[in-house]
């Protein structure tokens, strides 16, 4: 039996709950497992309910891979569909078998040519249409759903299946159809054949080069089944596993991956313990050479970045030197930066960030984005990560899209685009769950906590941060653990809990590998200095600022130099701070971190108020208030209003667009509002967004308050008026 290689995409905004027959009670699944089950059963809630009830405890917990065969996932559900097909006339079933073989498990679009070549009468399809299982379309047969198509294929006898595959192979002779012709030749084979295995292997390479990785996986896996040579069979399985992983089918990849220790390390990097992943990847790199060794070192670098372990970064650099391969720029740059060799770090990171042109390898582009982020070049970081996602889609490497968006989130946050960033990170979180990248999902949860802190969603921030930290600490992921801690500190800072913010950020310096991260600690320095200055405990903050200024001066980032000047202003007495604030604003004008510019204006306005320089203070505070309103940052806007009230100046809220009431909502609130208006319950919305029902209730209360409404009926009417059909 074979599994579809191109399952129908799920609608992530209308994910059903698992409800099914009593003999297969739906168990509570974690969000990653739930999403993957739905993907495996083509989004059908009845099949999902049966599949959930059949999972082992380890599968339900996400430890073992899910079944990949329809008959293993939901045999009773499939049996009912088979019964429908068997009730049809024989000639109807034969046509449906031909159509299903043409679409499943590889779509070849050759049905009409096959019908013509074999001079088949298509009138028996009327019986299928009358039964409601399929109908004739412009390009062939359209099945009611994926499960009906699978049943139509699997009810055919082995001999009939081989015959229709051979027929389809005969009519596939156009340019570019070689891989699909080889597929049907392989599917029509009776037993092992070295010649056919070689043909399928070549076809898999052709499909891979054109970005059709799902097809390449099917071809390589069938080649392994037909291959009579055990060593070659092992290599083919390893290729199939890699294609499955790259195309987003993580469960099939995990079933096949025992043949490839390197892929085992990559899977651990994306869904296991990051320390174990590093050890596996570096060990395998030490046994390779050339491009493969460089690739494995790049992945080991990612594992070390996730752990935040300087010792492992140094170890990877030593292995690279011993093998005589080029050290990934992000690896060398981070080692140099963590050791305080900032000039060397800048040179290495600049070289890595320079590899961010169009096209190119997605991994190199992601590394370029990370390097650009560390250099404070957010425009280049955003460009590199977007190009990485585009390149991944073009190559069929679906798995890399979510990876790229993990780091794109930082650029969105720092440049004051919380709504766009939150929407992109939410989408990437769904993709990470779908493709079995639980570690990436953890990182995105931490990023979403940061966006929630910025937009004032305290409850969501705490829930996202708690989810991220719990998972991160169990898997040795220092990067998301530290980012979640930083998000909570930003929330504290935005709501005036300065001592709590300072304590959280100071603690980042004491966390070891897997619990904290030196890069995050460094990047959070301006926020720590602000919190420390507000509490009057500046001794440690001065030391942290000195190091931050050293780095900012070395890399020459206008944004980092602006924040360093702001830190100096916060640490300076009285009137001495004014010139530092002015310098900071001049530097902000050359950078891209608009949100931090507004924060600087808020702090500057407060300092001017205390110095009784009322006119300039009022101008600065109004400018900050306007910016915070446009960013959708209510807590920071409230601080600006409080300063204006203390100044005795009016602090009228920024006018909203009367024609677009939803502009008053955060991105998360708007998403919840639309789902609620479509009829989803709080529990259903919570399941789709990986939040608790209590948090969804909190969101809806906020939606009703901001829109001035009292019921879901009013919400439906308001959204319908905004978006008329």
N, C-alpha and C positions, 0 to 999 in steps of 0.2 A: 504494500500500500504506500502511496506517496502523498505528500502534503502540499497544499497550494503554496506557490512561491510569491504570489502577489495578492494577499488578502485584501478585501475591501477596506478602505479607510474608515475609521470610526469617527462619528461626530462627537467631538469632545465636549460640546455644549449640551448634549442630551444623553449622557451616559445612563443607561437603565440600572435599576437595582436588581439584585439577584433574587428572583422569586421563582420557585419551581415546584415540582412534585414532591410529595411528602417523603417518598423513599430516598430522595436526595436533598436533604435540608441544606439550605445555603448557609455556609459558615461565614464568620466574620474574617475577611481577608485584609491584609495590609493594602494600602493604596497601590504600591508598585505591582503586587501580585494580581490585584483586582483588574487593573488596567491591562495587564498582559493576558489574563484569562479572556477578557472581552475581545481583545485583538485576535486571539487564537480561535474564537468561535464566531468571528465576523460580526460582533456586536449584538448577537441574538440573546436576549435576557433568559429565555428558556434553556438554551444550550449552556449559558453561563451558570445558571443555577445547578444544572446537573454536573457540570464540570467541577464547580466549586465543591460539591459534596463528594466527589470522587478523589480529590487531591489527598495525598498523604500529609501527615503533620509537617514534615520537612518541606514539602512543596508549598503548602499553605503559608509557611513561615518565610518562603523565599530562599531557603537554603539549597534545595535541589531544583533542577530545571523542571518546567511544566512539561506534560506530554505534548508531543508534536503531531500526533496522528488524530484525525477526527474521531475514529472509532474508539480511541482511548479516552478522549475528552468527554464525549457525550454519545455513547453507543445507543442508548434508548432513543434519543432525539433523532439520530441518524437512521435508526431502524424504522421509525415512523415514515420518514421521507422515502426510504427504499420501498416500503409497502405501497406508497402512492405510485411510484414508477413501475413496480411489478404489475400493477393493476391495468396498465396500458397495453394496447396491442403490440405484438412483436415488432412490426415494421416501424411503429412510432418509437419504441424503445431503441431500435437500432439507430435511427436518426438522432435521437437525443444522446446516445452514446458517442456518436461521431462529433456532435456539437460540443459535448462535455470534454472529449479528448482534445478538441481544438482549443479549448479555453482553460483546461485544468489538467495538470498543474502548471502548464506553461501556455500562455496565450499566443497562438500562432496566426489567427485570423485567416484560416485557409478553408473554412467549412464550405463556402459556396463553390470554390474551385474543386474541392473533393466531390461534392454532389454532382457537379457537371462531368468530371472525369469518370465517375462510376455510373453515370446516368441513373441516378437515384430519383425516385418519385417523392417529392416533398409534401404531397397532400396529406400523408398520415400525421403530419405535425398538427393538423386541425384537432386531432384527438387530445394532444397535449394542451392545446390552447383551451379546449372545452373543459379540461380537468383543472385548468388554472395553474399548471406547473411551468409552462413556458409558452412563448409565442415567437413567430417569425418576425425578424427585424431586417433593416436594410443591409446589415453586414452579417446576418446569420440568425442564430437562435438566441433569444434573450430568456434566461432562466428567471424564475420567480425570486430566487435568492441563492446565495452561495451553497447552502446545504442541499438544495434541490439539485444543483449542478453536480455536487460531489456524489449524491445518491445515484444520479443518472449514470455516472461513470462506474461506480462500484457495483452496480447491479449487473453490469455486463459480464459475460463469462471471460476468463483469461484469453481464450482463443479469439473471441470477438474484439477484445481490447487490442490485442496484437494486430489484428487485421486493420482496424481503423487507424492505428498509429502508422502502419505501413502505407496505407492509402494517403494519409496526410503528408508523409515524407515524400511520396512521389510527386505531389503537386507543389511542394515548396522548393522552387529552383530559381527564384529571383535574386537580384543583388541584395546582399545583406541578410538573406534568409538561411545561410548555411548553419548557424548555431541551432536554429529551430528545427531544420531538417534533421540534423544530427540527433536532436532530442528525440524526435519521433522514431528514428531508426533504432536508437538505444532502447526506447520504451517498447518497441516491437520485437526485441531480441528474446530468444528462448532461454539462453543461458550465458555463462561466461564467454567472453570473446576479447582477446588481447587487441585485435584490430579495431573493434568498435570502441573499446575503452580508450585507445589512443585517439581515435577520431573525436570522441566526446571530450577528452582532455584538451585537445586543440580548440574545439568549439568553445569550451569554457574560457580559455585564454582570450579568444576573440570577443566573447561577450563581456569579459572583464574590461578589456581595453576600451570598449564603447560605453562603459558605465552601466551595463545591465547586470548588476551583481546578483540579483535574485535568480536570473536565468543562469548565470555562471555557477551559482551554488547548486542548482538542480542538475546541471550537466556534470559537474565534478562529482557530485554524490552518486549519480547513476553510473559514471565511469568507474567509481570505486566498487560498486556492486557487481559490475561486469568484469573487473580486472582479475586475471588469474594469478598475478604476481603479488605476493603479500607486501614486500617493501614498497612497490609502486602504489598499491592500494592504500597503504598508510599515508603516503604523500598526497594522494588524491583526497583522502578524508580530511587531511589538514587544510588543504586548499578550500574544500567545501565548508569547513568550519569557519575559516577566516572570511569567506564570502558571506556566510550567514551572519556573522557578527557585524561586518561592515555594513550590511544592508539592513540591520536593525532586528534580525531574528535571533535574539540572545539565547533563547531556550534551545533552539536547534544547535546553535554554536556550542553550548555547554554540553549537549549530548555527544557531540563529535570531537570535542577539543582535547581529549586524552592523547590524540596523535600529535599535538603541537604544544610543547612546554611554553613557548613564547606566547602563544595565544592564551594559555592558562594564566600567565602573568598579566596580560592585558585585561582579562576578565576580572582578575582580582583587583586590578587598579580601578576598574569602573564599578565593581559591585562587591568587593571583599575588603580585606584588611590592607591598607595602603603599605604598611611595613612589609607584609608578606609579598605583596606585589613587587615592591622594590627589589627584594632579595631574589625573587624568581626572574625578574627581567634583567637584572644586572648579571646574575649567574649565567643566563642564556647568552647575553651580549658577550661575555668573556669567552664563549665557545664559538663565536661567529667572527666574521670579518667583513670589511667593505661596507656596502650600503645597508645590509641587514643589521650589522653591529651598530651602525649610526642610528638606525631606526629604533632599535631596542634601547639604546642609551637615551634617546629622546623620550621614550615612554618611561624609562627609569627616572629620568629627570622630573617628569610629571608626578610620579609617585612620591619622590622626595619633596617636591613642592607642596603636595597635599599634606604630607606629614609635618612639614616645617622642620625637618631634622637636618641641621648643618653637617653633622658627621656623615650622613648618607650622601649628601650632595658632594662632599669632598671625596668620598669613596668612589662615586661615579666618575668624577673628574680624573682620578688616578687610573681607573680602568680604561678610560678613553685614551689617556696618555700611553699606557702600556700597549694598547692595541694599535696605536698610531692612527686613530681616526679623529676626525674633526669633532671637537667638543661642542655640543649644542650651545648656542650663544646664551640662552637663558640659564643654562647650567653654570657655565663659567662666570657669567655676570652675577648670579646670585651668590656663588661662593665668594667672589671678590667683594661684593657689597657686605655680606655678613661678616667678613673678616676686616672690614673697614678700609679696603683698598678701593676707594671710590673712583679714582681716575681709571683704573683697570676695569672696574665694573661698567662705567659709562661707555668705554670703548667697545666692550663685548656686547652690551645690551644694544648699543646703536647699530652694531653689525647685524644683530638678530632682528631688530625692529625694521631694518632696511629691506628685509625680504617680505614686503607686504604688497607687492604689485598684484595686478589681476591674474587670475588663474593660479597655478602652483599647487603644491601639496597642502591639503588642509591642515595637517599637523604643523608644518613649518609656519603657516599663516597664523595659527593659534599661538604658537610660540612668539611670533613677531608681535602679536597683540599684547601678550603678557609683558614682553620686554618694553613695549611702548608705554604700557600702564606704569611700569616701574620708573620709567623716565619722565613721567608726568605729561606725556604727549597723548592726550585723550582723543584728539581728532584722528591721529594715526592708529591708535588702538581700536577705535570704532571701525575705521576703514578695514583694518586687517581682519578683525573678527567677522565682519559682514562678508568680506571676500572669502574667508575660510568657509562660512556657511554656504555661500554660492558655489564654491568649488566642490564642496562635499556633495551638494545636490546634483551637480553636473556629473560627478563621478559615480553617483549611486551610493556613496558612503553615508547613508542616512545617520549612522551613529555619531558622526562628527558634527552634525548640525547643532545638537544640544550642547556639545562640548564648547563650541565656539561661542554660543550665547551665554554660557556661564561667565565668561570674562567680558563679554559685551556689556553685561549688567553694570560693571564698575564704571564704565565710561558714561552710561546713562545716569547713574547716580551722581557722579561728580559734576556732570555738566547740567544738572538741574532739570532732568527730563523724567520725573518720577512716573508720570502716567504712561508714557511710551515704554519706559524701562520695566514697569510692573507688568504691563500687558505682554511684552516680549518674554520676560522671565517666566510668567505663568504658562505661556505656550511652550517654552523650552522645558519646563518642569514636566508637562504632559509627555513631551517627546522623550525625555530622560526615562520616565516610568515605562513608556511603551517599549523602548529599546533595551530595557534591563540595566540601565545605568543608575543604580541607586545612590552611588557616591556622588555623581553629578547632580542628582536630584537633591541631595543633602546640601550641596553648595548653593543650589538655586533657592532652596528654602531659606538659607541664611541671607541671600541677596534680597529675597522678598521681605524678610524681616527688616532689612535696611530701608527698603522703599516704604514699608508701613511706618517706620519711625519717622521718615521724612514727611509723610502725608498725615501724620497724627493718628494713625489707627493703632492705639496702644495695645488693645487686646490682641489684634492680629499679629503685631510685632512680637509680643511675648509668646504667643502660641507657635509662630513660625520659628522663633529663636530656640524655644524649648525643644521642638521637634528636631531641629538641625543639630543642636548640641548633644542631645541624647544619642542620636545615630552616630555623630562624628566621634564622640568619645569611645563608642563601642568598636569603631573601625579605624582608629588611629588617624583621623582626618583633622590635622591641626588647622588647616586653612579655613574650612567652614566653621569650625568651633570658635576660632578667633573672630571671624566675621560676624557670627551671631552675637558674640559678646560685645563687639563694637556697635552693632545695631541697638542693643539694649542701652549702651552708654549714650548713643545719639538720642534715643528716646528720653532718657533722663535729662540730657542737656537741653532738649527742646522744651521740656516741661519744668525746668528750673530746679531739678534735683541734682545740684552740682556736686555735692559730696559723693553721691552714689555713682555718678558718671566718672568722677576721678578715681574712685576705688576700683571700678570695673576696668578702666583703661590701664591703671597702674598694675593690676593683676596680670594683664597680658604679658608683661615683662617677666613674670615669674613662672609662666606655664611652660612645661617642657614639650618635646616633640609629641605630636598627636593630640595635644591639648591647646596649644597656642601657636602663634606664628610670628616670627620676627618681622617679616615684611608688613603684616597687618599692624603690628605694634608700631612700626615706624610710620606707616601711612596715617595712623590715628593720632600721631603726636600733636598736631594743631588742636584737635578736640580735647586732648588730655591737658594741654597747657591752658586752654580756656577754662576747663572745669577746675583745675588746680588754682588758677588765678582768682576765680570766683570764691573759692574757699579760703584763700590766703596761705595755702600750703604749697609754696613754689620751689622748694629746694630741689626735689627730684625733677620737677618740670623744667628748670633751667638747664639741667644736664641733658635732658631729652631734647630740648630745643637746640642746644649747641650741636648735637649730632645731626639733627634734622637740617639745620642751616648749612652744615658742612656738605651734606648730600645735595641740597638744593643749589648751593653755589657751584658744586662740581658739575652737575648735569645742566645747569643753566635754564631750568624750567621756570617760565614766568609765573605759573600758578604756584609752584612750590616756593619760589622766592617771595611771592605775595603773602602766602600763609606764614612763612618765616618772619616777615616784617610784622604781620598781625600778632604773632606770638611775642615778638619783641615789644610791641605796644602794650600787650596785656601784662607783661612783666615789668614795664617801666613805670616810674612814679608820676602821677599827676600830669602836668602839661607836657612833660617829656614824651608822653605817648602819642601826642597829636601828630608830630612829623612822621612817626613810624606808621601810623594809620594812613596818612596821606601817601607815603611811599607804597604801602600795600595796595591802595586803590589804583595807583598808576600802574603797578605790575599786573593787577587783576585785569586792567584794560587790554593787556597784551595776551591774556590767557583765555581759557575756555570754561573755567569753573564758575559759572554764573551764580550758582547757589551759594558758594563760599564768598563770592563778592558781596552778595546781599547780607550774609552773616557778618562780614567785616563792616559793612555800613551800619548794621544794627549795633555792633559793639562800639564803633566810632561815635555814633549818635548818642549812645549812653554816656560815653566818656565826655563828650562835648556838653551834654546836659549838666553833668556834675561839675564841669568847669564854668557853668553859667554862660555858655556861648550858645544862646537860645536859637538864633536864626539858623545858623549852620546845622545845629543839632536837629532842628525840625526838618530841614531839607533832607538830611541823611536818613532820618527815621522814616519819612514818607517814601523815599526811594526804596528802602528796605522792605517796607510794608507792601508796596506795590509789587515788588519782585516775589515776595513770599506768597502773595495772593495768586499771582500768575503760575507759580510752581505748584500750588495746591498744598502748601505747608502751613496748616492752621496754627500749630503750636508756636512756630517761629513768628507768624503774623501776630499772634496774641502777645508775644514778648514786645514786638515793635509798638503795638497799641498801648501796652502798659507804659512804655517809655514816653510815648506821646502824651498820655494822660498825666504822667508825672511832670511833664513839661508844661501842662496846661494848654496843649494844642489839640484841635479836633483830630479824631482818628476814625473817620467814616470808612466803612468797609468798601472795598472796590465794587463798583456796580457790575452785576452779572448780566449776561445776554438774556433779555426777556424772551427771545425766540428760542432759546436753547436751555431750558431749566436743568438738563442733565450736566451742563458745564459746572454745576455746583458740586458734582459728585466726584469722588476719587475713582481711579480706574477700577479698583476692586469693587467699590460700591456700584458702579455702573454695570459691571459684569453680573453681580448678584441681582441687581434690579431687573436686568433683561431676562435672566433665568426665571426669576419669580413671576415676571409678566407672562412668560411662556407656559406657566402652570406648574413648574417644579416646586416640590415641597422643600422646607428648610433642610431636611435630612438628605434629600437628593442633591441639593446644591452643595451641601457640605461634603458629600462623597465625591462630587466632581472636582471640587477645588482643594481637596485634601485639608479641610478645616473641620472644626467641630460644629455641630448644630447650634450650640450656644453662641459661637462667633458669628454665624450667619444671622442669627436673631439680632445680635448687636448691630451688624451691618444694615439689616433692613430697618431697624429703628432709626439709624443714622440717615438712611435714604429717605424715609418718611419725613423726618425732621427737616432735612435740607430742601426737600421738594414741597414742603407744606401740605402734605396729604396724610390720610389716616388709614387707608385700606389698599389692598392689592387691586381691587377693582379700579380705584383712582389711578393706581400705578399703570395698569394696562392701558387705560384711556390716555394718560399723559404720554406714554411712550408711543402709542399708536398715532397721536397727533404730531409727535416729533418726526416719526419715521413712517409716513403713510405709505401703504402698498401701492 
